Amino acid sequence: MKPQVITTTAQQTQDFAQQFSATLIGGETILLNGDLGAGKTHFVKGVAKGLGIDDVITSPTFALHNQYNGGRLVLNHFDFYRIMDPEEAEMLGLNEFFGEKDSVSCIEWSENIAELLPRDCIVVTIEKLDENSRQITIQRYL
């Protein structure tokens, strides 16, 4: 799988994420970087589909955490856009999901809880090139 791709539709973003999900074995923490509207939730939709999860995937902007079961791995989807202090997430116990061996954690706005993140993360950066085009880059940080 290529570590970088340009997509021109939300469906292409989801298809790329679905292919990417085939590399997941459990325990991964995936940091999704990109501006509002870049396609982070569309990427998570593709990961879910690739894991065999049939649920409707929505952004957990107000819930902070959505958990999806029914696939080969559990999907934990976090959105820390509204978190301004990492202690808030820690007090809620949300960081306890990171690295669970039978799950994958996808985190939007991870920079808001940077000190709580595990050392070994996969970083997915989604950059808006224009109204429809996105450049998606995947990197692993140890």
C-alpha positions in Angstrom: 0.0 0.0 0.0 1.3 3.5 -0.9 1.9 5.8 2.1 0.5 8.7 0.2 -2.4 9.2 -2.2 -4.5 11.9 -3.7 -8.3 11.4 -3.6 -10.9 13.5 -5.4 -14.1 12.2 -3.7 -15.2 11.2 -0.2 -15.7 7.7 -1.5 -12.1 7.5 -2.7 -11.0 8.6 0.7 -13.1 5.8 2.3 -11.8 3.2 -0.2 -8.2 4.1 0.6 -8.9 3.9 4.3 -10.6 0.5 3.8 -7.4 -0.8 2.1 -5.3 0.7 4.9 -7.4 -1.1 7.5 -6.3 -4.5 6.1 -2.8 -3.7 7.7 -4.3 -3.3 11.2 -3.8 -6.1 13.7 -5.1 -4.5 16.8 -3.6 -2.1 19.4 -3.0 0.7 16.9 -3.5 4.3 17.7 -4.2 6.3 14.6 -3.9 10.1 14.8 -6.0 11.9 12.2 -4.6 15.3 11.3 -6.4 17.8 9.1 -8.5 21.0 9.1 -12.2 21.0 9.7 -13.9 19.4 6.7 -10.7 17.7 5.5 -12.2 14.2 5.5 -11.1 12.7 8.8 -14.5 11.1 9.6 -14.7 9.8 6.0 -11.4 8.1 6.6 -12.8 6.5 9.8 -15.8 5.3 7.8 -13.5 3.5 5.5 -11.5 1.9 8.3 -14.8 0.7 9.9 -15.9 -0.8 6.6 -12.5 -2.5 6.2 -12.8 -4.0 9.7 -16.3 -5.4 8.8 -18.3 -2.9 10.9 -21.7 -2.1 9.4 -22.8 0.7 11.8 -23.3 4.2 10.6 -20.1 6.1 11.6 -20.6 9.6 12.8 -18.2 12.1 14.3 -18.1 12.0 18.1 -17.6 15.8 18.4 -20.1 16.1 21.3 -19.9 12.6 22.7 -16.0 12.6 22.5 -15.9 8.8 22.0 -17.9 6.4 19.8 -17.2 2.7 20.0 -18.2 0.3 17.2 -18.3 -3.5 17.6 -19.1 -6.3 15.2 -15.9 -6.3 13.1 -12.7 -8.2 13.3 -11.5 -5.5 15.7 -13.3 -3.0 17.9 -13.2 0.6 16.6 -12.8 3.4 19.0 -13.4 6.8 17.4 -12.4 9.9 19.4 -12.8 13.6 18.6 -11.0 15.9 21.0 -11.8 19.1 19.3 -13.7 20.4 22.3 -11.1 19.3 24.9 -8.7 22.1 25.9 -7.0 20.3 28.8 -5.6 16.7 28.5 -6.6 16.1 32.2 -10.3 16.3 31.1 -9.8 13.3 28.8 -7.8 11.5 31.4 -10.4 12.1 34.1 -13.0 10.6 31.8 -10.7 7.6 31.3 -10.7 8.0 27.5 -7.0 7.4 27.2 -7.4 3.9 28.7 -8.7 2.7 25.3 -5.5 3.6 23.5 -3.5 0.5 22.6 -6.1 -2.2 23.5 -5.0 -5.3 21.7 -8.5 -6.2 20.3 -9.2 -2.7 19.1 -8.1 0.2 17.0 -8.3 3.8 18.1 -8.8 6.6 15.6 -8.3 10.1 17.1 -9.3 13.4 15.6 -7.7 16.5 17.1 -5.1 14.5 19.0 -2.9 17.6 19.5 -5.3 18.6 22.3 -4.3 15.5 24.4 -0.7 15.0 23.1 0.7 14.2 26.5 -1.7 11.2 26.9 -0.8 9.5 23.6 1.2 6.3 23.4 4.6 6.5 21.8 3.9 4.3 18.9 1.2 5.9 16.7 0.2 5.9 13.1 -0.3 9.5 11.8 -2.7 10.1 8.9 -2.5 13.6 7.6 -5.3 14.7 5.3 -4.6 18.0 3.4 -7.2 19.8 1.4 -5.7 20.6 -2.0 -8.9 22.2 -3.3 -12.6 21.8 -2.8 -12.6 18.1 -3.7 -9.0 16.9 -3.7 -7.3 15.6 -0.7 -3.7 14.4 -0.2 -3.6 11.6 2.4 -0.2 10.7 3.9 0.4 7.8 6.4 3.4 7.8 8.6 4.4 5.7 11.7 5.9 7.4 14.7 7.7 5.4 17.4 
